[in-house]
């Protein structure tokens, strides 16, 4: 069984319903280990590969000069396979010491895209995303710079990451008024323990035909069941690497109560907790693709094969109740 493909929002572009996130490349794993992960992803049928210009060892040392390593490794590994995938990267974070080495000014975007193209060893980026909202730069400036890149053939589609619904709506309004390329996708965090997008962003995306590519569908690994509240994280995990946002999740006992309530549901289904968490995300209306931030091949091969067996409406109701601790309404498939 190969991983399914879904249409990205209102576009004609089709992407795999599971994506490979490469934040670990050059940060926690080297080129050899990255090659093994990439091969496993492509063999499974994953066609959407997500990276960013800031991904690298500098993320853990606050060194803006140690960035771009993920893109460099991908550029080295893809070769002829480049044209078999949808390649996505991002711009915004600090990648140097200068005053204009961050953000979404025209100046920075045009420099950043050239550096990403060089590192990725490609002539074009399929999906170029702003990594977060930039309060210091007018949206008109950012959108016109991105529109220029599409017209130049350096970028195929543009998207936004970590945007609120009002920010995306404002951007769409500017694009419509000035006849610029619009953000065709949004990349938020979404999992059974991070459901904030259900209030406004997800309904907006469904209404406006925006593709939703979610990250951390496994709750940064907490929803795999590998962690125990109050105990030291297992060696070799992101928790052991002191990933800050995961550490914040591990300090909240309520997350572990959710995991405990999910275990019998997964057992009855014959799935692992990771498969259950991922299957739930992919069942949600409006979700196009879920990013697996893999650092080992089995992070992919252990999860995706079971997903040909979809969750039933009753199972989805049980999962929602387990996550909230309260009776849930049936969700739409």
MARVOVEX-348523 format. One record per residue: x, y, z of N, C-alpha, C in turn; residue in three letters. Coordinates in pm, whole numbers, plus 50000, padded with zeros to 5 digits. Last residue first. Layout:
% MARVOVEX-348523
XYZXYZXYZALA
...
% end
This chain:
% MARVOVEX-348523
483555130050851484685123750784484995130850655UNK
482705150351124482465146850985483715140850924UNK
482265137151454482915145951358482595141251218UNK
479865137351714480455130351601481085140351506UNK
480835153252021479945152151907480645144151797UNK
481825136552328482065144752210480995142852104UNK
482035137852683481385132552563481545142152447UNK
485405144752807483965147152805483355140752682UNK
488065143252780487535138752908486035140652919UNK
489325149052546488715160152619488275156252759UNK
490335125052454491205136852451490655148252535UNK
488195107652478489425104852552490315117152560UNK
486405119352301486065118852443487315116352527UNK
487785115052061487505128752106487165129152254UNK
487725087152057489005094252064488805108452113UNK
484995081952029485725077252147487035084852167UNK
484555093251777483865098651894484585094652022UNK
486125076351622486465090551629485795097251749UNK
484695052651655486065053651706486495068251718UNK
482335059851523482295056351665483685057451727UNK
483245063451262482655074751333482625072151483UNK
486445046251225484995047451211484495059651288UNK
489475051051048488745051651175487255053351149UNK
490535029050782490125042050836489425040650971UNK
493215013150680492005009950756491575022450830UNK
495495024150590494535020350487493195016550551UNK
497185027750803496235038350775495315035550658UNK
499185009850854497875007050913496795016650863UNK
501565020550737500855009350676499435007050728UNK
502685043650887501755045450775501035032950728UNK
504375035851113503125043251126502185041651008UNK
506795024151074505965018751183504565024851185UNK
508005039150875507535025650841506655019550950UNK
508645063151013507735062950899507135049150879UNK
510295056051212509285066051244508255067151132UNK
512165040051093510995033251150509935043251196UNK
514235057951016513325052250915512065046250976UNK
514425086951226514795073051202513795067251102UNK
513355111251241514815110851253515345096651238UNK
510525128851106511255116351135512755118551147UNK
507915144051148509295148651164510195137151203UNK
505335142450933506065134151028507515138951032UNK
502595162750872504055161750864504595152650973UNK
499735155950688500315156650823501815153950812UNK
497495173050467498655164450490499165166550632UNK
494935184950479495485179850353496575169650378UNK
492025188950660493455185650669493915179250538UNK
489285191150619490135202550589491615199750594UNK
488215169750877487865177150756488805189150740UNK
490325144350997489675157251022489415164650891UNK
491815121950958490365120650942489645133950952UNK
494375128151023494055126950880492565125150854UNK
494185127151304494465139851236494045139151090UNK
493735099351340492735109151383492935122451311UNK
496105088251245494865085251177493765095051214UNK
497865097851441498005102351303496715099951225UNK
496925084451668497025098951669497095104451526UNK
497155057451583495865062951622495885078251615UNK
499895054951541498975052951430497605058951460UNK
500775059151804501175068351698500255067151578UNK
499735036851937499245050251972499595060351863UNK
499095010851693499915017351795499295030951828UNK
496134990451653497085000751611497975004751727UNK
493954975351705495164968451660496214977851608UNK
491744985851816491904987951672493064979751617UNK
492184980352081491044974052014491154975051862UNK
494434997252121494574982752135493434975452065UNK
493355022752093494355018051997494475002852001UNK
491725022452318491125024452185492075019352078UNK
493515019652531492585008752502491905010152366UNK
495015045252500495635032052485494625020852458UNK
493725068652563493785064652422494265050252404UNK
494105072452831492735069852786492695065352640UNK
496855077552836496335065552903494925062252856UNK
496915102352701497575090552643497025077752705UNK
495595118152890495015116252757495595103752692UNK
497435117353096496115111553119495395109152987UNK
499465131452978499675117153001498375110153034UNK
498425156852983498725150752855498905135652869UNK
498315162953255497055160453183497285154053047UNK
500895169553339500395156053365499125152953286UNK
503335186053179501905187153207501285173153218UNK
505915183753093505725188453230504255189153272UNK
505875177952829506165166952921505955170953067UNK
505555203052710504455193552708504635182552812UNK
508095213852750506925220552809505725211352813UNK
509645196552596509825196752740508635203352810UNK
508845204452342508455191352392508585190852543UNK
510085228952328508625228552324508085214952367UNK
512865221852351512195230252449510685228852447UNK
514515191952358513765200652268512765208552352UNK
516395174952481515955187252547515305197252451UNK
516935150352392517715161052329517315174852383UNK
515035135652518516395134652571517305145452513UNK
512925142052349512885146152488514275145952551UNK
513625129252117513655143852117513605149252260UNK
515715100652210514465107252174514635122452173UNK
517985088752308517825089252163516545095952116UNK
516605074752603517785078952527517495078652378UNK
513475086352730514335075652679515485081352595UNK
513355111452991513005106952856513955095952808UNK
512755103453333513705108153233513305102953095UNK
509405109553459510585101053436511495107253331UNK
507125124753474508055125453586509315117253570UNK
505315103553264505315115853342506265114753460UNK
507035088952999506325086653125506435099253209UNK
506915082852643507325090752759506455087452881UNK
505835068852434507205065452473507675072652599UNK
503395074252324503415066352446504815063052496UNK
503025091152117503485077652083503485068452204UNK
502445116452199501315107652171501735093852120UNK
504915129252210504275125452336503155115252313UNK
505835137851966506255124752011505575120052138UNK
504575161551915506035161851931506565148751989UNK
501995151551860502265159051983503735159452018UNK
501785140751613501985131351724502345138651854UNK
501715161951442500465154451462500565144351575UNK
503575183951380503485177751513502175170451536UNK
501725202851132502945197251190502685192451332UNK
499595201050843499795202650988501125196551032UNK
498445219050597499545209450616499975210650761UNK
495715226350421496185226550560497205215250578UNK
494765248050155495335235450200495895236650340UNK
491795265950131493215266650164493685252950211UNK
489095273150071489875264249986491365265350006UNK
487595287750248488295295050142489165286250054UNK
486485269350430485625278750359486305284750236UNK
488765256850531487755248950460486895258150373UNK
490005278650656490685271650547489705263450464UNK
488095284850854488425294650750489065287750630UNK
488175261551015486955265250943487205275250830UNK
490945264251099490505252951018489185255850947UNK
490935289051247491785286951130491285275751041UNK
489045287451467488905297051357489685293251232UNK
489085263151622488195274351655487975283551535UNK
491005244951551489615241351526488655253051548UNK
493475252651633493075256751498491625253451468UNK
493905241051888493485255051877492985258951739UNK
494725216451973493555217151886493045231351864UNK
496815195852083496985209652035495915212151929UNK
496445169652135496735178052250496995192552210UNK
495975158151890494985155951995495245164252120UNK
497175184751675497195171051727496095169851832UNK
498905208451493497595202351517497775188051564UNK
500295239151384500415227451470499015221751495UNK
499895248851033499785250751178500125237951254UNK
500305262050741500945251150814500895254050964UNK
498345266750449498745271550580499285259550658UNK
498195276350103498265266550211498635273550340UNK
498155296749930497295285449896497335274550003UNK
498205330649938498635319050014497655307549989UNK
498115343549600497645342749738498245330549807UNK
499545367049377499425353149420498985352849565UNK
497545396949328498795390149357498515375449387UNK
495675418049293495865407449193497235400949204UNK
495025434749495496155438649412496515428249305UNK
492805422149609492715436249571493815440149473UNK
493775396249664492635398049573492575412449521UNK
495845401949843496135394949717495015396949616UNK
494405413850052495425421549980495715415149845UNK
492865391750133492225404150089493175412750007UNK
494815373650215493965370450100493285382950044UNK
495775387150442496655384650327495855381650202UNK
493505386150605494045399050563494945397450441UNK
493315358350641492235365550575492715379250524UNK
495655353450784495475347350653494395354650574UNK
495055367951013496245371450935496145365750794UNK
492825354951110492695368951068493885373250984UNK
493855329351174492855330651068492765345151019UNK
497465330351212496105330251265495135332351150UNK
500155310151094499295321851079497975319751153UNK
502105290051068501865296251198501095309451188UNK
502915297250730503025288350844502795296250971UNK
501645299550398501985305950525502035295350634UNK
502705297650051501915293850167502395301250291UNK
502685296149692503125302249817502165298349929UNK
504075277749415502955281649501503515288049626UNK
506565279349271505315275049206504075279749283UNK
509405299849213508455294249310507175290749236UNK
510705309048996511525303449104510675296449209UNK
509345322148798509485307748786510335301348894UNK
508705348448816510055345348768510285330348751UNK
506225346848933506295351448795507665348548733UNK
507025339249190506185330249110506295334048963UNK
508445361849268509145349049259508355338949177UNK
506425381349275507545382649180508245369349159UNK
504975372049491504365371949359505445372949251UNK
506765378149695506465364049666505835362649528UNK
506635406149683507925399449663507715384749628UNK
503945409849741504435413749610505795407249581UNK
503855400250006503095393349901503565397249762UNK
505535418950140505835404550139505135397550023UNK
504165443050093505555441450050505925426650038UNK
501695438050214501765441250071503165439050017UNK
502295435450482501945423450407502005425850257UNK
505115453250602503755453550546503485440850465UNK
506915440750879506905442950734505475443450683UNK
506705434451144507565445851109507525449350961UNK
505335411551190504685424051230505455436351185UNK
504965383851015505995394051036505315407351065UNK
504075350851102503625364351069504725374351105UNK
506275325150971505365330551072504995344751032UNK
507385316550733507435307650849506525312250963UNK
506035314950414506525323850519506345316450651UNK
506985290450173506125294550284506795304850373UNK
506665277049863507515286049941506635292650046UNK
506665248549690505825255649787506735263849877UNK
508665242749497507255240149468506335248049560UNK
511275261149368510695255949492509195254349467UNK
513845256349120512535261249163512125254449293UNK
516245245549061515915258048995514615264149045UNK
518415231949316517245231449230517005245149169UNK
519975227549551520445223649417519265221849321UNK
519535237149800518685225949757519075220549619UNK
521305258649804521515247449895520745235049850UNK
520165275149601521555270249592521775258049680UNK
517625280049701517775273349572519185267449556UNK
518345294049935517645281149944517785273349815UNK
519495317049824520315308149908519665294349922UNK
517285327749694518475324049615519375314549695UNK
515615332749910515215322749811516405318449727UNK
517035352950048516805339850110516455329350006UNK
516975375249880518255369149915518055354949965UNK
514215379649870514935376949746516325371049772UNK
513615383550145513005372550071513805369249945UNK
515065407150213515435394150270514865382550190UNK
513835426850045515285424950048515635410850097UNK
511155425850117511555422149981513045418849977UNK
510915411350447511075422750357511405417450218UNK
510485392950650509865391050520509855403650435UNK
513135380250869511895387150836511425384650693UNK
516715384850843515525378350897514305386050848UNK
518885401150792519025386650775517885378850839UNK
519175428050823518205423450725518295408450698UNK
521225432151005519885437051039518795432150943UNK
523285401851029522945415150979521525419251012UNK
523815375951091523975385851197523555399851156UNK
521495350050977522755357450976522745368051084UNK
518965341150978519975332550913521315339650901UNK
515955340651150517265347051139518295337251086UNK
512995331950953513885331551068515255337751041UNK
511855333250691511505342950796512585343550902UNK
510755307750474511585319650495511015327650610UNK
510825272950373510255284650440511285295750454UNK
509835247350134510735253250232510135266350280UNK
509005217549965508535229450036509615234350131UNK
508555199149678509555204049773509085217249833UNK
507215170649573506825184549595507705189649708UNK
509085148149355508525152649483508015166949474UNK
510415141749132509355132549172508635137149298UNK
512525158249092511335160949012510195151149040UNK
514535147549260513965160749288512625162749216UNK
515795125049185514485123249249513805136549278UNK
518305131449103517285130148999515885128649058UNK
519045145549418519505142249283518365142049183UNK
518795144049707517665142249614518105138349474UNK
521085148849864520495135449857519475133549745UNK
521845175549854522845165349824522205151749797UNK
519525188349932520085191049800521095180649758UNK
519355178750195518355174950096518875177049954UNK
521595191950304521555177350300520525172550198UNK
520765218650275521995214050211521995198850199UNK
518465219750435518365222050291519585216650218UNK
519695215250686518675206150635518535207550484UNK
521365237450712521955224050700520955213850647UNK
520465262950760520495258250622521005244150604UNK
522745275751014521415273350957521575268050814UNK
524595288951196524505274351176523095270951131UNK
524255315551240525165311851132525135296951102UNK
522705318851463522085321351334522985318251215UNK
522535299251731523575304351642522975306451503UNK
521255286051938520935300051910522015306751826UNK
521575259451954522655267452012522415282451996UNK
519535247451822519745243551961520805251952031UNK
519675258151570518405259051641518565255751789UNK
522085252051454521975264851523520675266551599UNK
521805229451305522305227951442522175240751522UNK
518715235451125520115231751136520535231551281UNK
516505255150950516705241951010518175238151006UNK
516045278550817516655279550950516955265951011UNK
514745272850581516125277750572516805278850707UNK
513085241050593513115255550615514555260150613UNK
510925215150456512115219650526511995234650551UNK
509155186750347509095200050407510385203250482UNK
507945169650075509085170650165509165185050215UNK
505595148549947505765162249998506875162250103UNK
505415121749892505885130449784506085144849830UNK
505635089050005505585103050045506165111549931UNK
505915062249951505015070049866504835084349909UNK
507795047450076506435046350127505425053950042UNK
510115055749953509655041949928508205040149973UNK
510365080850067510065079849924509555065849889UNK
510945073350334509795081750302509395080350156UNK
513295058650311512105052250367510845060050331UNK
515005078650211514705066850130513445059850179UNK
515055096150433514505100650305514135088750217UNK
516345079850623514995084850648514335088850517UNK
518825076150499517995064450532516545068550556UNK
519755102250484519515094750361518615082750386UNK
520125108150753519085115250678518745107950549UNK
522335092450809521065089050872519895095850801UNK
524185106550645523955092150627522595088150685UNK
524145133150742523705130150606523395115350586UNK
522975132251089523845136250979523325131650844UNK
520595145751324521155134651247521955139951128UNK
519935169551443520125157951530520725146051456UNK
520545186951220520385191751357520665180551456UNK
520645174850978521685184651008521595190451147UNK
517255169051009518415167950918519425178950949UNK
515065175151161516145167651226517405167151141UNK
513285187150990513915195651090515085188551160UNK
511825176350779513265173950785513975183050884UNK
508875157550736509485169450792510965166950819UNK
507035144050482508275142150559508775155750604UNK
503495138650503504665145750454505875142250540UNK
500655121550399501705122250499502905128950435UNK
499325125450166498615128750289499515127950412UNK
501135141949904500895130049986500255133950118UNK
499395163649676500495160749768500135148549851UNK
498645180149375498355169049465499605165849546UNK
497405210349245498555202949295498115192049392UNK
495475227349167495485214349101496615205449148UNK
494015244249457494945242849345494765229249277UNK
492575247049683491835249149558492715246949436UNK
494325223549877493385234649873492625235249741UNK
495845200049714496245210849804495295222649786UNK
494445167549715494575180349647494905191149749UNK
496355138949816495225147949832495515161049760UNK
497205104249807497455117949763496175126249780UNK
498345077950032497415084649944497815098949911UNK
501095055450027500415066550093499575074149992UNK
500545022149913501275034749907500445045649973UNK
500834988150000500005000050000500875012550000UNK
% end
